[in-house]
Amino acid sequence: MAMTIDVEHLGGSPSVSVVALDGELDASNYERLIEVVGDAYAHGARGLVLDLAKLTFMASSGLFALH
């Protein structure tokens, strides 16, 4: 199953982004999560909320991405 990533920028001071994952986080897509979070940081987000409520599977590569 594929994974979708939705990002919501809440603003504030410091700026906060919510990253919601839906599906399976594994070796085929963990680098995409790293890119999305890095992009949020590059655009000023200093707070991060990870919404894993719809994540159905996480491989060890997913743990690497979270680290």
Backbone torsions as a table, in degrees:
resi	resn	phi	psi	omega
1	MET	NA	141.8	178.8
2	ALA	-77.6	167.2	176.7
3	MET	-118.9	138.1	172.3
4	THR	-110.2	147.5	179.6
5	ILE	-124.9	122.1	175.8
6	ASP	-113.2	134.2	-179.3
7	VAL	-119.3	130.7	175.5
8	GLU	-122.8	124.3	179.3
9	HIS	-95.6	116.6	-175.3
10	LEU	-89.9	-15.3	-177.5
11	GLY	75.9	-148.9	-179.0
12	GLY	91.0	-176.5	179.7
13	SER	-136.4	102.1	3.7
14	PRO	-76.5	160.1	-179.3
15	SER	-65.5	139.6	-178.2
16	VAL	-122.8	138.6	174.2
17	SER	-120.3	140.3	174.9
18	VAL	-106.7	124.3	179.3
19	VAL	-112.9	114.1	-178.5
20	ALA	-105.4	127.8	-179.7
21	LEU	-107.2	138.2	179.8
22	ASP	-135.2	116.9	179.3
23	GLY	120.0	-139.6	-175.4
24	GLU	-116.5	126.5	177.5
25	LEU	-99.5	112.5	-175.8
26	ASP	-147.1	-166.6	-176.1
27	ALA	-63.7	-21.5	-178.5
28	SER	-80.3	-13.1	-174.5
29	ASN	-143.3	2.9	-177.2
30	TYR	-62.7	-32.7	-179.6
31	GLU	-66.3	-30.8	177.2
32	ARG	-63.9	-40.5	177.5
33	LEU	-63.0	-42.5	178.1
34	ILE	-60.5	-41.8	178.4
35	GLU	-63.6	-44.9	-178.0
36	VAL	-62.1	-45.0	-179.9
37	VAL	-68.4	-39.9	176.8
38	GLY	-62.1	-38.6	177.5
39	ASP	-65.2	-42.0	177.6
40	ALA	-60.9	-42.6	178.5
41	TYR	-64.1	-42.7	-180.0
42	ALA	-62.7	-27.8	179.2
43	HIS	-94.8	15.9	170.0
44	GLY	106.1	-6.9	179.5
45	ALA	-68.9	128.8	177.2
46	ARG	-117.4	-7.0	173.2
47	GLY	-118.9	145.2	-177.9
48	LEU	-136.9	130.3	172.5
49	VAL	-116.9	123.9	176.8
50	LEU	-100.3	118.7	177.7
51	ASP	-98.0	106.1	-177.0
52	LEU	-105.9	15.0	-175.2
53	ALA	-59.1	-34.0	-177.5
54	LYS	-102.7	9.0	176.9
55	LEU	-76.8	123.1	-176.0
56	THR	-98.6	-16.7	-178.3
57	PHE	-159.0	141.5	173.7
58	MET	-137.7	120.7	176.4
59	ALA	-84.8	174.4	-179.9
60	SER	-61.5	-28.7	176.1
61	SER	-66.1	-30.5	175.0
62	GLY	-66.0	-38.7	176.1
63	LEU	-64.1	-37.7	176.4
64	PHE	-60.6	-44.5	179.7
65	ALA	-62.7	-38.4	179.1
66	LEU	-69.1	-32.0	179.9
67	HIS	-67.6	NA	NA
